[in-house]
Amino acid sequence: MDALGQQLAKITRGCSEIISENELRKKLSQSLEKKTPLKIKAGFDPTAPDIHLGHTVLLRKLRQFQDLGHTILFLIGDFTARIGDPTGQNKARPSMSDEDVKKNAATYREQVFKVLDSARTETVFNNDWFSRMSVYDISELLHHGSVSQILAREDFQQRINKGRDVRLNEFMYPLLQAYDSVHLQADIEIGGTDQKFNLLLGRELQKDYGQEAQVVITLPLLEGLDGVNKMSKSLGNYIGINDSPDDIFGKVMSVSDILMYKYYELLTDEDMASTKSLHPKEAKEKLAMILISQYYSSEAAENAKANFRKVFTQKEIPDEIPAYSISGPLKIIDVLTQSGLVKSNNEARRLIQQQAVAFDNVVVQDPNLLINKPGTIKAGSRRFLKVVTQ
């Protein structure tokens, strides 16, 4: 296989759509001929502090381009985050403060370099150019879009049909994202399938500004642990790259066999035929080991595997578990959240509904169950808490 074929084989793995593959082939061929790297753009709005495996699908594709010698433009949307991407939203996002945006942006930069090579990544912030644009400049940009074009979006249509507002700044969001591609003169932009409208608008805007249109590559959205919804912190169905190795291992072991293979395809470089020849349990353990090794170390992966087997194969409680003291009867949902064993009431309720919470080996059915004696709580497949009374 020639150099062009090798690049195409690596780049196209796991992609949902390429618009267009002929244009991609042409850009890669010219890049190889002229020995000039392509500019690969991907944007992240820092609307939450942590990055989960769903984000790494895109980051891994960027790393593949990076390893092939191309320039990565890691765009932090510190301006657009203040508006909030309306894609898939059934109502307007709340405005974010400058402090939260800056704080989240800082943690993004720390976390993404667990995947990307920091020495070969150009990090850019769209506030750098949007904050300098005049009202005249914004008016000129808006000239390139139409109300009918924006209203054609399915998510906007659904909100209007339900009598919910669509804010004027949300109308601007797709054009602002598209202008990022113009300013950066991107050759390729990568995003999830839910971003297709915004990415295609970038192509059209580049043409309007006299540039060659970027190639658009969309990647599948990664379902979370429930196997149904897109991985999301708000739904509590995520695996964070900053989760502890034990948590990552346990969460991976809880996914369905079907979803496991999708994780392999999008989150690893493993050969799928070899992977499918393994027993599903063995394949899940291997997947967990790969992911933990990527974000921590092989030693941390081995320890997490040993801990998981100790607790769930041998049915043992870990030697050291956190303790939480109560002074009187307290609802178990409050014990779970106030102790920090789970992060939110929503996550606690979801675990109880899934019959994944037990007190002294008795499955909890009611989130309002009163705890008034010492005992051990098990939440999910890997979290334990010793309750003590004062």
C-alpha positions as CSV (number, residue, x, y, z in Angstrom):
1,M,0.0,0.0,0.0
2,D,1.4,3.4,-1.0
3,A,1.7,6.4,1.4
4,L,-1.6,7.8,0.3
5,G,-3.4,4.5,0.8
6,Q,-1.9,4.1,4.3
7,Q,-3.1,7.6,5.3
8,L,-6.6,7.0,4.0
9,A,-6.9,3.6,5.7
10,K,-5.9,5.1,9.1
11,I,-8.1,8.2,8.7
12,T,-11.3,6.6,7.5
13,R,-11.4,3.9,10.3
14,G,-14.5,4.5,12.4
15,C,-15.7,7.6,10.4
16,S,-19.4,8.1,9.8
17,E,-19.2,10.3,6.8
18,I,-16.5,12.1,4.8
19,I,-17.6,15.1,2.6
20,S,-16.1,14.4,0.3
21,E,-13.7,11.4,0.1
22,N,-12.5,12.6,-3.3
23,E,-11.6,16.0,-1.9
24,L,-9.8,14.3,1.1
25,R,-7.8,12.1,-1.3
26,K,-6.9,15.2,-3.3
27,K,-5.8,17.2,-0.3
28,L,-3.7,14.3,1.1
29,S,-2.1,13.7,-2.3
30,Q,-1.1,17.4,-2.6
31,S,0.2,17.4,1.0
32,L,2.4,14.4,0.3
33,E,3.6,15.8,-3.0
34,K,4.5,19.2,-1.6
35,K,5.5,17.9,1.8
36,T,3.2,20.4,3.4
37,P,1.0,19.4,6.4
38,L,-2.8,19.9,6.2
39,K,-4.5,22.0,8.9
40,I,-6.9,19.8,10.8
41,K,-9.4,21.7,13.0
42,A,-11.6,20.5,15.8
43,G,-13.5,22.8,18.2
44,F,-14.4,22.2,21.9
45,D,-16.6,24.6,23.9
46,P,-15.4,24.4,27.5
47,T,-19.0,24.1,28.9
48,A,-18.0,21.4,31.5
49,P,-14.7,20.8,33.4
50,D,-14.0,17.2,32.5
51,I,-13.4,15.2,29.4
52,H,-14.9,11.8,29.0
53,L,-14.4,8.9,26.5
54,G,-17.0,10.4,24.2
55,H,-14.7,13.4,23.6
56,T,-11.7,11.1,23.0
57,V,-13.3,9.6,19.9
58,L,-12.6,13.0,18.2
59,L,-9.3,13.5,20.0
60,R,-8.0,10.1,18.9
61,K,-8.8,10.9,15.2
62,L,-6.8,14.2,15.7
63,R,-3.9,12.2,17.1
64,Q,-4.0,9.9,14.0
65,F,-3.7,13.0,11.7
66,Q,-1.0,14.3,14.0
67,D,1.0,11.0,13.8
68,L,0.7,11.3,10.0
69,G,2.5,14.6,10.1
70,H,-0.4,17.1,9.9
71,T,-1.0,20.2,11.9
72,I,-3.7,20.0,14.6
73,L,-5.6,23.2,15.4
74,F,-7.2,22.4,18.8
75,L,-9.8,25.2,19.1
76,I,-11.1,26.1,22.5
77,G,-14.4,28.0,22.0
78,D,-14.0,30.3,24.9
79,F,-16.2,32.9,23.1
80,T,-18.8,30.5,21.6
81,A,-19.1,28.7,25.0
82,R,-20.7,31.9,26.3
83,I,-23.5,31.3,23.8
84,G,-23.6,27.5,24.0
85,D,-24.0,25.2,21.0
86,P,-27.8,24.8,20.5
87,T,-27.3,21.4,18.7
88,G,-29.6,18.8,20.2
89,Q,-30.8,21.2,22.9
90,N,-34.5,21.5,23.7
91,K,-34.0,24.9,25.3
92,A,-31.5,27.7,25.4
93,R,-28.4,27.0,27.4
94,P,-27.8,29.2,30.5
95,S,-25.1,31.8,30.0
96,M,-21.6,30.9,31.4
97,S,-19.5,33.3,33.4
98,D,-16.0,34.3,32.2
99,E,-14.6,32.6,35.3
100,D,-16.2,29.2,34.6
101,V,-15.2,29.4,30.9
102,K,-11.5,30.1,31.8
103,K,-11.5,27.4,34.5
104,N,-12.9,24.8,32.2
105,A,-10.6,25.8,29.4
106,A,-7.6,25.3,31.6
107,T,-8.7,21.8,32.6
108,Y,-9.4,20.9,29.0
109,R,-5.8,21.8,28.0
110,E,-4.5,19.6,30.8
111,Q,-6.7,16.6,29.9
112,V,-6.4,16.6,26.1
113,F,-2.7,16.1,26.2
114,K,-3.3,12.7,27.6
115,V,-4.3,12.0,23.9
116,L,-2.6,14.6,21.8
117,D,1.1,15.4,21.6
118,S,1.4,18.9,23.2
119,A,4.6,19.7,21.2
120,R,2.7,19.2,17.9
121,T,-0.6,20.8,18.8
122,E,-1.5,24.4,18.1
123,T,-4.1,25.5,20.7
124,V,-6.2,28.4,19.6
125,F,-9.0,30.4,21.3
126,N,-11.8,31.9,19.3
127,N,-12.2,34.8,21.7
128,D,-8.9,36.1,20.3
129,W,-10.6,37.0,17.0
130,F,-14.3,37.4,17.9
131,S,-13.5,39.9,20.8
132,R,-11.8,42.2,18.2
133,M,-14.7,42.1,15.7
134,S,-16.7,45.3,15.4
135,V,-20.5,45.5,15.0
136,Y,-19.8,46.1,11.3
137,D,-17.7,42.9,11.1
138,I,-20.5,40.9,12.8
139,S,-23.1,42.4,10.5
140,E,-21.0,41.4,7.5
141,L,-20.7,37.8,8.9
142,L,-24.5,37.6,9.4
143,H,-25.0,38.6,5.8
144,H,-23.7,35.1,4.8
145,G,-26.5,33.3,6.6
146,S,-30.3,33.3,6.3
147,V,-33.1,32.8,8.8
148,S,-34.7,30.1,6.6
149,Q,-31.4,28.2,6.5
150,I,-31.0,28.3,10.3
151,L,-34.6,27.5,11.0
152,A,-34.3,24.4,8.8
153,R,-32.4,22.8,11.7
154,E,-34.4,20.0,13.2
155,D,-33.6,20.9,16.8
156,F,-34.8,24.5,16.2
157,Q,-38.0,23.2,14.5
158,Q,-38.8,21.0,17.5
159,R,-38.4,23.8,19.9
160,I,-40.6,26.2,17.9
161,N,-43.3,23.5,17.5
162,K,-43.3,23.1,21.3
163,G,-43.6,26.9,21.8
164,R,-40.1,27.2,23.2
165,D,-37.9,30.2,22.4
166,V,-34.9,30.2,20.1
167,R,-32.6,33.0,21.1
168,L,-31.0,35.3,18.5
169,N,-27.5,34.5,19.8
170,E,-28.3,30.8,19.1
171,F,-29.0,31.8,15.5
172,M,-25.4,33.2,15.4
173,Y,-23.7,30.1,16.8
174,P,-23.4,28.1,13.6
175,L,-22.0,31.1,11.7
176,L,-19.5,31.8,14.4
177,Q,-18.3,28.2,14.4
178,A,-18.2,28.4,10.6
179,Y,-16.1,31.5,10.7
180,D,-13.6,29.8,12.9
181,S,-12.7,27.7,9.8
182,V,-12.4,30.8,7.7
183,H,-10.1,32.5,10.2
184,L,-7.9,29.4,10.7
185,Q,-8.1,28.5,6.9
186,A,-8.8,24.9,7.9
187,D,-8.3,22.1,5.3
188,I,-10.3,19.6,7.3
189,E,-12.7,19.9,10.2
190,I,-13.7,17.0,12.4
191,G,-16.8,16.7,14.6
192,G,-19.6,14.4,15.8
193,T,-22.5,13.4,13.6
194,D,-24.6,15.9,15.5
195,Q,-22.3,18.7,14.2
196,K,-22.9,18.1,10.5
197,F,-24.9,21.2,10.0
198,N,-22.3,23.5,11.6
199,L,-19.4,21.8,9.8
200,L,-21.1,22.1,6.4
201,L,-21.8,25.7,7.0
202,G,-18.0,26.1,7.5
203,R,-17.5,24.8,4.0
204,E,-20.0,27.2,2.5
205,L,-18.6,30.2,4.4
206,Q,-15.0,29.4,3.3
207,K,-16.2,29.5,-0.3
208,D,-17.9,32.9,0.3
209,Y,-14.6,34.2,1.6
210,G,-12.7,32.9,-1.4
211,Q,-11.1,29.9,0.3
212,E,-11.0,26.3,-0.7
213,A,-13.7,24.4,1.1
214,Q,-12.7,22.3,4.1
215,V,-13.3,18.5,4.0
216,V,-15.8,17.5,6.7
217,I,-15.3,14.3,8.7
218,T,-18.0,13.2,11.1
219,L,-17.5,10.6,13.7
220,P,-20.1,8.5,15.5
221,L,-21.5,9.6,18.9
222,L,-20.4,7.3,21.6
223,E,-23.2,5.8,23.7
224,G,-22.7,5.9,27.4
225,L,-22.9,3.1,29.9
226,D,-26.7,2.8,29.4
227,G,-26.1,1.8,25.8
228,V,-28.8,4.2,24.6
229,N,-28.0,7.8,25.2
230,K,-25.0,9.8,24.1
231,M,-22.2,9.7,26.7
232,S,-22.9,12.7,29.0
233,K,-21.9,13.9,32.4
234,S,-25.4,15.2,33.0
235,L,-26.9,11.7,32.4
236,G,-24.3,10.1,34.6
237,N,-23.5,7.5,31.9
238,Y,-20.0,8.5,31.3
239,I,-16.4,7.2,31.8
240,G,-14.2,10.2,32.5
241,I,-10.5,10.1,31.6
242,N,-9.8,11.5,35.0
243,D,-11.9,8.8,36.7
244,S,-9.8,6.5,39.0
245,P,-8.4,3.4,37.4
246,D,-10.7,1.2,39.5
247,D,-13.7,3.2,38.4
248,I,-12.7,3.0,34.7
249,F,-12.2,-0.8,35.0
250,G,-15.5,-1.4,36.7
251,K,-17.4,0.8,34.3
252,V,-16.0,-0.9,31.3
253,M,-16.9,-4.3,32.7
254,S,-20.5,-3.1,33.0
255,V,-21.1,-2.2,29.3
256,S,-22.9,-4.5,27.0
257,D,-21.0,-6.8,24.6
258,I,-22.4,-4.9,21.6
259,L,-21.3,-1.6,23.0
260,M,-17.9,-3.0,24.0
261,Y,-17.1,-3.7,20.3
262,K,-18.0,-0.1,19.3
263,Y,-15.7,1.1,22.1
264,Y,-12.9,-1.0,20.7
265,E,-13.4,0.4,17.2
266,L,-13.6,4.1,18.2
267,L,-11.3,4.1,21.2
268,T,-8.5,1.7,20.3
269,D,-6.3,0.6,17.3
270,E,-7.0,-3.1,18.1
271,D,-7.7,-5.5,15.2
272,M,-11.5,-6.1,15.3
273,A,-11.3,-9.7,14.0
274,S,-8.8,-10.7,16.8
275,T,-10.9,-8.9,19.4
276,K,-14.1,-10.7,18.4
277,S,-12.3,-14.0,18.7
278,L,-11.9,-13.4,22.5
279,H,-14.5,-14.3,25.1
280,P,-16.6,-11.2,25.8
281,K,-15.4,-11.0,29.5
282,E,-11.8,-11.4,28.4
283,A,-12.3,-8.7,25.7
284,K,-13.8,-6.3,28.3
285,E,-10.9,-6.8,30.7
286,K,-8.5,-6.2,27.8
287,L,-10.4,-3.0,26.8
288,A,-10.3,-1.7,30.4
289,M,-6.5,-2.4,30.6
290,I,-5.9,-0.6,27.3
291,L,-7.9,2.5,28.4
292,I,-6.3,2.7,31.8
293,S,-2.8,2.3,30.3
294,Q,-3.5,5.2,28.0
295,Y,-4.6,7.6,30.7
296,Y,-2.5,6.3,33.6
297,S,0.0,3.4,33.3
298,S,0.2,-0.3,32.6
299,E,0.9,-0.8,36.3
300,A,-2.3,1.1,37.3
301,A,-4.2,-1.1,34.8
302,E,-2.8,-4.3,36.4
303,N,-3.8,-3.0,39.9
304,A,-7.3,-2.1,38.8
305,K,-7.7,-5.6,37.3
306,A,-6.6,-7.3,40.5
307,N,-8.9,-5.1,42.6
308,F,-11.8,-5.8,40.3
309,R,-11.2,-9.6,40.5
310,K,-10.8,-9.4,44.2
311,V,-14.1,-7.7,44.8
312,F,-16.3,-9.2,42.1
313,T,-14.8,-12.6,41.3
314,Q,-14.0,-13.5,44.9
315,K,-17.0,-11.5,46.2
316,E,-14.8,-9.6,48.7
317,I,-15.1,-6.1,50.1
318,P,-11.9,-4.1,49.7
319,D,-9.6,-3.9,52.8
320,E,-9.8,-0.1,52.9
321,I,-13.1,1.7,52.2
322,P,-14.2,5.2,53.1
323,A,-16.3,5.8,56.2
324,Y,-19.2,8.2,56.7
325,S,-20.6,9.1,60.1
326,I,-24.3,9.9,60.7
327,S,-25.8,11.3,63.8
328,G,-29.3,10.0,63.3
329,P,-31.6,8.4,60.7
330,L,-30.7,9.6,57.2
331,K,-32.2,8.7,53.8
332,I,-29.9,6.5,51.8
333,I,-29.9,8.9,48.8
334,D,-28.6,11.6,51.2
335,V,-25.9,9.3,52.5
336,L,-24.8,8.5,49.0
337,T,-24.5,12.1,47.9
338,Q,-23.4,13.8,51.1
339,S,-20.6,11.2,51.6
340,G,-19.4,11.8,48.0
341,L,-19.8,8.2,47.1
342,V,-21.9,9.3,44.1
343,K,-21.8,12.8,42.6
344,S,-25.5,13.7,42.4
345,N,-29.0,12.8,43.4
346,N,-29.8,11.9,39.8
347,E,-26.9,9.4,39.7
348,A,-28.0,7.9,43.1
349,R,-31.6,7.5,41.9
350,R,-30.5,5.9,38.7
351,L,-28.3,3.4,40.6
352,I,-31.2,2.5,42.9
353,Q,-33.6,2.1,40.0
354,Q,-31.1,-0.3,38.4
355,Q,-31.0,-2.2,41.7
356,A,-27.3,-1.4,41.9
357,V,-27.3,-0.2,45.5
358,A,-27.2,-2.5,48.5
359,F,-27.0,-2.0,52.3
360,D,-25.4,-4.9,54.1
361,N,-26.0,-7.1,51.0
362,V,-29.7,-6.2,50.8
363,V,-30.7,-4.5,47.5
364,V,-32.2,-1.1,48.1
365,Q,-35.5,-0.4,46.3
366,D,-36.4,3.0,47.8
367,P,-34.2,6.1,47.7
368,N,-35.9,7.3,50.8
369,L,-34.9,4.3,52.9
370,L,-33.7,5.5,56.3
371,I,-30.3,4.3,57.4
372,N,-30.0,4.4,61.2
373,K,-27.5,1.7,62.0
374,P,-23.8,0.9,61.1
375,G,-23.3,-1.1,57.9
376,T,-21.8,-1.2,54.5
377,I,-23.2,0.4,51.3
378,K,-22.3,-0.9,47.9
379,A,-23.1,1.4,45.0
380,G,-22.7,0.1,41.5
381,S,-20.1,-2.6,40.9
382,R,-17.1,-1.0,42.6
383,R,-17.9,1.6,45.2
384,F,-18.2,0.9,48.9
385,L,-19.0,3.0,52.0
386,K,-18.8,2.1,55.7
387,V,-21.6,3.8,57.6
388,V,-20.9,4.5,61.2
389,T,-23.2,6.1,63.8
390,Q,-22.3,8.7,66.4
